[in-house]
Amino acid sequence: MDTERLTLRPLGRSDVDALRALHADPEVMRYLDPAPVGNYLGGGFHAAVEKATGRFVGWFEFQGTTEVELGYRLHRAFWGLGYATEGGRALIERGFTTGGALRVVATTMFVNAGSRRVMEKCGLRHVRTFHVDFPDPLPGAEHGEVEYALTKQEWRRSCRRET
């Protein structure tokens, strides 16, 4: 799948080193619990590659059937360039037009303002703030987690307003 500046393709074994490098950055992982790199290979996870340079930007998650989870993790060098919004919007559009999605959801820590802003730019709206009892909470966990969502009907209405 191509966007204006990105190619999104399934993550595979050839991406393991790039994933390890991404997940080794403490700022990238600031609001995230580490998981084995193998958890990101296969269904629902997409490598994001910059078309102009061929560089590995990061990854996007878009998995589920009618309720689909949107997630993303990008190298710091690509923060603030609109890539997270570009990739997220493209996956949402595909999910609603050809993928059978009826609702897209995304979650992050309340204190993760950058990720929350991306969710908003992708058209998702704040649904709730909730608290999880983590055994080893990350700094900021006391403020809770947030869920953002967008339904297919809401997405269609926003597309009509833009035309």
Order of alpha helices (4+ residues) and beta strands (2+ residues): beta-alpha-beta-beta-beta-alpha-beta-alpha-beta-beta-alpha
